[in-house]
């Protein structure tokens, strides 16, 4: 086999793998930063190892077949009397589908996923914060990414040890916030940046540094008298 044919086969193999695995083919472990709460970057290791193993098994399957068979797999309009495309479609199909369904939640590694980081400048301009907004911002996440109802459902679960450590952490912190925020006829009332920062300082709560910096900018300490 010539170098040109080898290169063509390699190109076809990569395209077939990409098609078979879809988004899984180029999936990468998220970049996590240590912020507040649990920090578990290794939470994605087993999943990624399984993904790579299945890709390599499929690659080995393709490298063992002829150029003519590769062409049949790649070109859907080619005659396929031996149903080679069907065999390729079924190869490790269940394993790949299971892997797709079990993709780890972004929060599995903690709150430091950069794709879900809060827009602190925007939130730093708010006149007040709801309980849920303040809670989620305190760990550095954009509030829309963690639903209030979702967190409430986790709080009611009796098997807390079976949910992600980050959610366990939030459930406990949520109770702290619920006991601090004022409550009215229709539920918990929002509070100002000043009162929120004062409470954080009072109990020395571990808060995402960028959110705290915005609160500190809004509520600077009074200058000492000379």
Buried (B, 14 or more C-beta within 10 A) or exposed (E): EEEEEEEBBEEBBEEBBBEBBEEBBEBEBBEBEEBBBBBBBEBBEEBEEBBEEBBEEBBEBBEEBEEEBBEBBBEEEEEBEEEBBEBBEEBBEEBBEEBBEEBBEBBBBBBBBEEBBBEBEEBBEBEEBBBBBBBBBBBBBBBEBBEBEEBEEBBEEEEEEEBBBBBBBBBEBBEBBEEBBEEEEEEBEBBBBEBBBEBBBEEEBBBBEBBBEBBBEBBEEEEEEE
